[in-house]
Amino acid sequence: MSKSYEKINYVFRLKKQIERKMIIETLQQISILIDISKYHYFGFGSVYFADFLLFHKYLNINSMTSIDHNKEDEKRFAFNKPYGFITFKISDSTTFMERELKWEDKLFIWLDYDGNLGMTMIDDAKLVASKSKPLDIYLVTMRATSPPNIDDFKEEFALYIPRKLKYKDFKGKEFPKVLNGIMTASIESGLNTQENIRFLQLFNITYSDASKMYTFGGIFYKDNKCADLKDRLSNLHYISHDDRVVDIDCPILTLKEKITLDSRIKAEKGELTRDELGLKDKDIKSYGSYYKYYPQFFESVY
């Protein structure tokens, strides 16, 4: 089985890092409604534990569990844990959630798969929805590669594909609409066993560092919390409560280009003034939307 962590360092994926910072900002924005530091974070830390590092540093989460199914690398996963309070287990996501996850905890779950949509992802989403409590958080990431055979795909996932989707939606850049519909239907299916608990979608994101990826996610709620949550997040341009896809399409910049563009940001609006850097106008405009989350990678000299 392919191991993506042996092919690319997760820490240095530019747009993935931007996505992580957007998620952090979102949770910080609703901190008046939830104390995220009291949550248990469950995900796939791999050997880099990038999400775990950031969620501890910026959200103060101290209860964390990482799993992986590659038993042959168990020692490597355990060795790379950045903090002693992280629990690591060899398991697949479904088995761990069914047998070991403490659903009574306040939960922040991010199932960050590196493959295409499969029934495991749908079954996991249904399981999470059937077990979650109000204000539990759930995200899922997968590849956004359109299927080679659309008819086979439609047959396999027929129970979860919204009827409003057209054949063209299964091709190319439109495909995330299909993934959104399927994941939404999966969550709704799981919630059928719950009483008065709903799901507020917050994330409907695509990006491409190497492969095209898609992230769907949000928060479970009850009673009148939906309006409060939406109000707290109304100023964040990347929040999507429907099938609107937010593509993190910012350019890859040199350090000099980034510093120059940052120096021309209008502080009152977070916009960029036009500048002749040899960059396309659309890249300059896109950077203006994501500059707050743009990471800097450079070699340190001691």
N, C-alpha and C positions, 0 to 999 in steps of 0.2 A: 504493500500500500504506500502511495506517495506521501511524503512528509514535507509539507510546505515550509515548515520552520527550518528545514535544512537548505532551502533554496533562497529564502529571503529573510532578512532581519526585520521582524515586525516593528521594531522601534523606529526604523528609518523609512517607513512608508508615509510619505508626505500627507496624502489626503486622508489616510486612515488616522493619522495623528490629529488632523483638523477635526475629523469626526469625533474623536475621543474628547477633544476640548469643547466641542459643541454640546455633547452629552453632559459634560461636567457643568457647563454654564446653565443648561436647562435645569439640572437638579439643584444648583445653587439658587436659581430664581424661585423655585417652589419651596425653598427651605423654611419659609414662614408656615407652610402647611405640613411639611414632613421633616423629621430630624434624620437626615440620611446617614448621619454618623452612627445611628443605632441599627442600621440595616446589616444584613448578612449578604455579601456579594458572592455569587456563584457563577463561574464561567470557565473558559478554557485558557489558562495562563500560558500554555506552551512552555518553551524554555526561556522566554523573554519576560513574561509577566508584565508586559507594558501597561495593560489596563489596570492591573492590581497596583502597580506603582503610582499611577496617576490618581486613582480613586482613593488611595490612602492619603496621598499628599494633599489633595485638593478637596476631598469630601470627608476626610477623617474617619474613613471606614476601617475598623480594626478586626472585623469578623469576616473571613474570606475562605472560600474553598475553590480549588482548581482541580479539574479532572482531565485525564487523557486516556485514550484507549490503547496507546502504543506501549505495551508492557516492557518491550525490549529496551526502552529508553527511560525506564522508571527512575533509575539512579540519577540520570541527568536532570530530569524534571525536578526531583527533590533537592538536588544540589543547588539549583539555580533559584530557589525560593528567596526572594529579597528580604522577607520578614519572617520572623519565627512564628507569628500568629497565623500564617497561611497554612491551611490544611491541604495536603495533596493526596489524591486517590487515583488509582488506575480503575477506570470504569467508562462505560458509554453513558451518554447523558440520560437516556430513558431509564436504564437500570438504577442509576444513582438517584434520580428524582423519585422513582417509585419506592426504593428501599431505604434510602439514607437521608435524603434532604429533610430538614426539620421545617415543615410547612407552617408551624406556629410562629417561627421567626418572621420579622419584617424582612422581606426578600427583594433583592435587586438581582435579577437573572439576565445574563447576556450570553446566549448560545451563539457564539461566533464561529459558525461552520466555514470551512474553506472549499466546500463542494457545491454542486448544483442542487436545486430543489429535489428532495426525496420524501418519501412517506414518513421517514423518521422525524423530519423537521415538522411535518404536519401533526404527527402523533405527539411530539413533545409540546407543541403549542397548545393542543387540546388538553394535554395533561396539566400544563401550567394554568390554563384558564379554569380548569375544573377544581384546582386546589388553592388558587390564590385568594388573598384577602384584599379588602379595600386598601389602596395606596401601595400595594406591591407593584414592582416595576418589572417589565419584561421586554427584552430586545432580542432580535434574531438577525443574523447576517448570513448571507449565502452568495454564491456566484449569480450574476445576472445574465448568463449566457442563454440566448434564445435556443429552443430545442431544435435539433436537426430534423426531426420528424414531428410536425405540429399535430397531426392526427393522432399519433401514438401518445403524445403528451396529453392531449385533451381527453383521450380515453382513460389514461392512468389517473388523472386528477379531476375527473368529471364531477365528482360530488362537491368540489370546492371552487369550481370556476364560475364566476358570475355570468349570467346569461347576457348581460349588456355588452360584454367584450366581443369585439369583431376579430376576424381572422388576421387582419393586419396588426393587431395588438400583440400577437405572438412572435413578431419579427423585430429584430434589431433593437433600436432605442426605445420602442414602445413596450418591450417585454416587462419592464418593472411594473407596469399597470396590472399585468396578469399576476405577478408575484404578490402585489398588494391585495388584489381581490382574493387570492387563495389564502393568504395569511389572515386576512380579516375574517373570512369564512371559517377558518380553523379555530380562531379564537371564539367566535360566536358559537360554534359547535360545542366547545368545551364549557362555555358559560351556560349552556342549557341545563346543566346539572346544578347550577348555583341559584341562589335566590337574591334578586335585587342588586346584583353586582354587574357593572358594565365595564367596558374598556375604552379609554380615551387614547386614540392614536396621537402620538407626538412626532414620530420620525418616519419618514418615507424617503430615504436617501440613497443615491447612487454615487459611486466614485470609481476611479480606475487608477491604481498605482501600477499594477501589472495586469491582473484580470479585472474585468468589470464586476463590481460587487454591489450588493443591495442590502440595506438595513431597514428593518421594520420594527417599530416598537412603541410602547406607551405605558400607561399606568391604569391599574384597575381602580374603580371608585364606586361609591355608593351614595345615595341620597343627593344632596345639592353640591357635591364637591366639583362636579364637572365645570360649572360656571366659574368657580374660584380658580381652578387650575388654568382654564383658558385665559382668564383675565391676567394672571401672573405672567403668562408667556406670550402675551399679545405683541410684545415689542421684538420678539426674536423672529427674524425673517425665514429661518430654516424649519420652523415648526409647521407640520402639515397634518391637519385633522381629516383629510380625505385622500383622494387618489392623486393629488398634485405631487409630482416627483421633484425633489430637490437634488440637483446634481452638483456635487462639489467639483467644479471644473477650473479651479484656480491654476495659474501657470506655475511651472517649476522655475524658480528664479535663482540667480547668483546672489551671493551675500550683498554685493555692491548694489545690484538692482533693488533688492529688498530695502536696504537702508535708504536709498534715494527715494523710492516710492513712499516709504514711511514718513520721510521728512516733508512730504507734500500733502499729507492727509489733513483735511480740514477738520480740526478737532470738534467743531460744533455739530458736524453731520457725519463724520466718519467717511467722507468722500475723498477722492483723489483729484488733484488738478492735473490737467493734461501735461504730459512731458515727453520729450523726444528721447526715448531710450532704445529705440529699435524694437520696441514691443508693440504688439497689436492693441488697438483700442479696446477690444473685447477682453483681452487679458488684463489690462490695467483696470477696467471696470470690475472684472471678476475678483481681482485681488482686493479691491475696495470692500467687497462683501465678506471676505474671509481673513483679512490681515490680522485681526485680533487673535486668531487661532493658528496662524502660520508658524510652524516650528523653525528653529535655526539649528542646523547641524554643522559643526566645525570641529577641527582637531584642537584639543587643549594642549598647551605647552606649559610644562611645570618647571 
